[in-house]
Amino acid sequence: MNDESKKIDAKPMNSSFVASYNDKVKINKLFKSVLVEGDTIAFKELKYIFMISEHSADFLYFSTIMAEKYNYEPAFETNYQILNASKEKAMQNLAIYNLIKSYELGNRGNVQKLNKLFPNGIPNSKDCFESNR
């Protein structure tokens, strides 16, 4: 192994994502693609940049727009992941709403979690949202 490859291997895993996070031209281009066009590939790229560079809370706004405006299931799942980290009751309730919405759009990966939260049956997202207002 040469010295150059040792330098690359020694970098923390998220260093390239931090560099991407700091590249405002790239980030703004991706934001525009997500917000204006509903670009799912740009969404995924932004998600990984923000999550791995440890800026997930900053990504919530864009993920919420992608979820609500474009009804994009992976964005609801992302919202759940971000909001679920909060200790605040209101954020936890929003997390559960997003988890249910993700389920309604076809994500069955969290069905056991939902069944545990709602042993008498999974409510629809609208009812869940209304009951937590």
C-alpha positions as CSV (number, residue, x, y, z in Angstrom):
1,M,0.0,0.0,0.0
2,N,1.5,3.4,-1.0
3,D,1.5,6.5,1.2
4,E,-1.3,8.1,-0.8
5,S,-3.7,5.2,-0.3
6,K,-2.9,5.1,3.4
7,K,-4.0,8.8,3.6
8,I,-7.3,8.0,1.9
9,D,-7.9,5.0,4.1
10,A,-7.1,7.0,7.3
11,K,-9.8,9.5,6.6
12,P,-13.0,9.2,8.7
13,M,-15.8,7.6,6.7
14,N,-17.9,10.8,6.7
15,S,-15.1,13.2,5.6
16,S,-16.2,13.1,1.9
17,F,-19.8,13.7,3.0
18,V,-18.7,16.7,5.1
19,A,-16.9,18.0,2.0
20,S,-20.0,17.6,0.0
21,Y,-22.1,19.2,2.7
22,N,-19.8,22.3,2.5
23,D,-20.0,22.4,-1.3
24,K,-22.8,25.0,-1.4
25,V,-23.0,25.0,-5.2
26,K,-23.6,21.2,-5.3
27,I,-26.0,21.3,-2.3
28,N,-28.1,24.2,-3.8
29,K,-28.3,22.4,-7.1
30,L,-29.5,19.2,-5.3
31,F,-32.0,21.3,-3.2
32,K,-33.5,22.8,-6.3
33,S,-33.9,19.4,-7.9
34,V,-35.6,18.1,-4.9
35,L,-37.9,21.1,-4.2
36,V,-38.8,22.0,-7.8
37,E,-38.7,18.7,-9.6
38,G,-39.2,16.1,-6.9
39,D,-36.0,14.4,-8.0
40,T,-35.7,11.2,-6.0
41,I,-32.0,10.6,-6.9
42,A,-31.1,14.1,-5.7
43,F,-33.2,13.4,-2.6
44,K,-31.2,10.2,-1.8
45,E,-27.9,12.0,-2.5
46,L,-28.8,14.8,-0.2
47,K,-30.1,12.4,2.5
48,Y,-26.8,10.6,2.6
49,I,-24.8,13.8,2.6
50,F,-26.8,15.3,5.5
51,M,-27.1,12.1,7.5
52,I,-23.5,10.9,7.3
53,S,-22.1,14.4,7.8
54,E,-24.3,14.5,11.0
55,H,-26.7,17.3,9.9
56,S,-29.9,15.2,9.8
57,A,-32.0,17.8,11.6
58,D,-31.1,20.3,8.9
59,F,-32.4,17.9,6.3
60,L,-35.9,17.6,7.9
61,Y,-37.3,20.6,6.0
62,F,-36.4,19.2,2.6
63,S,-37.4,15.7,3.5
64,T,-40.8,17.0,4.7
65,I,-41.4,18.9,1.4
66,M,-40.4,15.8,-0.6
67,A,-42.8,13.7,1.5
68,E,-45.8,16.0,1.5
69,K,-45.5,17.7,-1.9
70,Y,-44.5,14.6,-3.9
71,N,-46.0,11.9,-1.6
72,Y,-42.6,10.2,-1.6
73,E,-42.6,7.2,0.8
74,P,-38.8,7.2,1.5
75,A,-39.1,10.8,2.6
76,F,-41.8,9.9,5.2
77,E,-39.4,7.1,6.4
78,T,-36.6,9.6,6.6
79,N,-38.8,12.1,8.6
80,Y,-39.6,9.3,11.0
81,Q,-35.9,8.5,11.5
82,I,-35.0,12.2,12.1
83,L,-38.0,13.0,14.4
84,N,-37.8,9.8,16.4
85,A,-34.4,10.9,17.8
86,S,-36.1,13.8,19.6
87,K,-37.2,13.5,23.2
88,E,-40.0,16.0,22.7
89,K,-43.6,14.5,22.8
90,A,-44.7,16.6,19.8
91,M,-41.8,15.5,17.7
92,Q,-42.4,11.8,18.7
93,N,-46.0,12.2,17.6
94,L,-44.9,13.6,14.3
95,A,-42.5,10.7,14.0
96,I,-45.3,8.2,14.4
97,Y,-47.4,10.1,11.9
98,N,-44.6,9.8,9.4
99,L,-44.1,6.1,10.2
100,I,-47.8,5.4,9.5
101,K,-47.8,7.5,6.3
102,S,-44.8,5.5,5.1
103,Y,-46.7,2.3,5.9
104,E,-49.7,3.5,4.0
105,L,-47.6,4.2,1.0
106,G,-46.3,0.6,0.9
107,N,-43.4,0.4,3.3
108,R,-43.9,-2.8,5.3
109,G,-40.4,-2.7,6.9
110,N,-41.8,-1.2,10.1
111,V,-45.0,-3.2,10.5
112,Q,-43.9,-5.0,13.6
113,K,-43.0,-1.6,15.2
114,L,-46.4,-0.3,14.3
115,N,-48.2,-3.4,15.6
116,K,-46.4,-3.0,18.9
117,L,-47.3,0.7,19.1
118,F,-50.9,0.0,18.1
119,P,-51.9,-3.5,19.2
120,N,-55.6,-2.8,18.5
121,G,-54.9,-1.9,14.8
122,I,-52.8,0.6,13.0
123,P,-54.7,3.9,12.6
124,N,-54.7,5.9,9.4
125,S,-52.2,8.8,9.3
126,K,-55.0,11.4,9.2
127,D,-56.6,10.1,12.4
128,C,-53.2,9.9,14.0
129,F,-52.3,13.4,13.1
130,E,-55.7,14.8,14.2
131,S,-55.6,13.0,17.6
132,N,-52.2,14.5,18.4
133,R,-53.1,18.1,17.6
